[in-house]
Amino acid sequence: MTYQGADGKQYVVIASTGGGFFGNPVTDDSIMAFALDTSKQ
């Protein structure tokens, strides 16, 4: 998912889960957010 913050920057958010597939134990759930570079090329 992407969104634009109140500061005008664009962010990318990734939700991930750890395990629980094919009987593996669930180890961790995480949400990671990254700000995109605002420099022009």
Steps between C-alpha positions, in 0.01 A plus 500: 500500500620856438381824651591867518566629850398837642862607436451447124735201481394173338527183708491128416364262765550122495310263728665159547426193703746237616395139481167330537523349149521121460491456878801724574479689828403867487817686593429868439272752331648828385403828335788684333472856367754665269515863385578536129792714395390853410808592293448562128711318243 
